[in-house]
Amino acid sequence: MPILSQIYVYPVKSLAGMQVKQWPVDKTGLRYDRKWMLIDAGGKFLSQRSLPKMALIKTAIAGEKLRLSVGSEAGAEIDLNSSDGDEVRVEIWQDNCIAKTASLHASQWLSRFLDMPCRLVYHPEEQVRKVDPDYANAKDETAYSDGFPFLIASESSLQALNQAMSMDISMLRFRPNLVVAECDSYAEDFWRQITINGISFRLPKPCSRCPIPAIDPDTAIVGKEPLTTLARLRKWQNKVYFGQNALHDNLGVLSTGSEIRIDKTGESQPPRVTDE
């Protein structure tokens, strides 16, 4: 039976994530996941797509603080549960949302490191950002993820991809929330509904990949892989795919080592491609 082998939380959109062994699931996904986001002067979200250096900024939660750092340099601390800040309208993909400004000191430190003016904002508790209704229920919501509260990928899928590339890249390239072990490679492509620790998940669509997996999270250097190999093996409708987007039906706590019950399967998403 598949097991949940790794859990990752990404407190600030497009900054480095943090690995945890046990974590609560709230209405928008893993607690604090993508609760914060960087915006430019016009209110548009920033990401590694245009600023690969964002990958070098580490995040950690200690007590009631979110800590940002680069290497051995301590950067800034943000109150986890602050409700202060000025309201600001932000743009994230096709959504326009009301956010609140976070720590001014953190914004200044981030602006210096990234060498461009930016502001750190957070998703207020009272704000609701809906998930695409083509794939979600009316009650589904997320914070500042690209579109879905969860991304699921398996260790064996990464192993198969690494073998095809003759490389050894890290799962961190793909920024999953939940990593699965003890299953066949790309088994997750067939899953439609699963249960972990009593929490039910729907897997409505595969995750199409942007350029971020080509960024080395340790150096911020941009390469060609794994996108070149994914384009050969995992291309469908002019996009490449790795991992599955997921939505949760109830709240609870996730723990690594938990068994994953496969409740419903379907045809492979994306369809299987034969490498000739």
Rosetta blueprint (number, residue, H / E / L):
1 M L
2 P L
3 I E
4 L E
5 S E
6 Q E
7 I E
8 Y E
9 V E
10 Y L
11 P L
12 V E
13 K L
14 S L
15 L L
16 A L
17 G L
18 M E
19 Q E
20 V E
21 K L
22 Q E
23 W E
24 P E
25 V E
26 D E
27 K L
28 T L
29 G E
30 L E
31 R L
32 Y L
33 D L
34 R L
35 K L
36 W E
37 M E
38 L E
39 I E
40 D L
41 A L
42 G L
43 G L
44 K E
45 F E
46 L L
47 S L
48 Q L
49 R L
50 S L
51 L L
52 P H
53 K H
54 M H
55 A H
56 L H
57 I L
58 K E
59 T E
60 A E
61 I E
62 A E
63 G L
64 E L
65 K E
66 L E
67 R E
68 L E
69 S E
70 V E
71 G L
72 S L
73 E E
74 A E
75 G E
76 A E
77 E E
78 I E
79 D E
80 L L
81 N L
82 S L
83 S L
84 D L
85 G L
86 D L
87 E E
88 V E
89 R E
90 V E
91 E E
92 I E
93 W L
94 Q L
95 D E
96 N E
97 C E
98 I E
99 A E
100 K E
101 T E
102 A L
103 S L
104 L H
105 H H
106 A H
107 S H
108 Q H
109 W H
110 L H
111 S H
112 R H
113 F H
114 L H
115 D L
116 M L
117 P L
118 C L
119 R E
120 L E
121 V E
122 Y E
123 H L
124 P L
125 E L
126 E L
127 Q L
128 V L
129 R E
130 K E
131 V L
132 D L
133 P L
134 D L
135 Y L
136 A L
137 N L
138 A L
139 K L
140 D L
141 E E
142 T E
143 A L
144 Y L
145 S L
146 D L
147 G L
148 F L
149 P L
150 F E
151 L E
152 I E
153 A E
154 S E
155 E H
156 S H
157 S H
158 L H
159 Q H
160 A H
161 L H
162 N H
163 Q H
164 A H
165 M H
166 S L
167 M L
168 D L
169 I L
170 S L
171 M H
172 L H
173 R H
174 F H
175 R L
176 P L
177 N L
178 L E
179 V E
180 V E
181 A E
182 E L
183 C L
184 D L
185 S L
186 Y L
187 A H
188 E H
189 D H
190 F H
191 W E
192 R E
193 Q E
194 I E
195 T E
196 I E
197 N L
198 G L
199 I E
200 S E
201 F E
202 R E
203 L E
204 P E
205 K E
206 P E
207 C E
208 S E
209 R L
210 C L
211 P L
212 I H
213 P H
214 A H
215 I E
216 D L
217 P L
218 D L
219 T L
220 A L
221 I L
222 V E
223 G L
224 K L
225 E L
226 P L
227 L H
228 T H
229 T H
230 L H
231 A H
232 R H
233 L H
234 R L
235 K E
236 W E
237 Q L
238 N L
239 K E
240 V E
241 Y E
242 F E
243 G E
244 Q E
245 N E
246 A E
247 L E
248 H E
249 D L
250 N L
251 L L
252 G E
253 V E
254 L E
255 S E
256 T L
257 G L
258 S L
259 E E
260 I E
261 R E
262 I E
263 D E
264 K E
265 T E
266 G L
267 E L
268 S L
269 Q L
270 P L
271 P L
272 R L
273 V L
274 T L
275 D L
276 E L
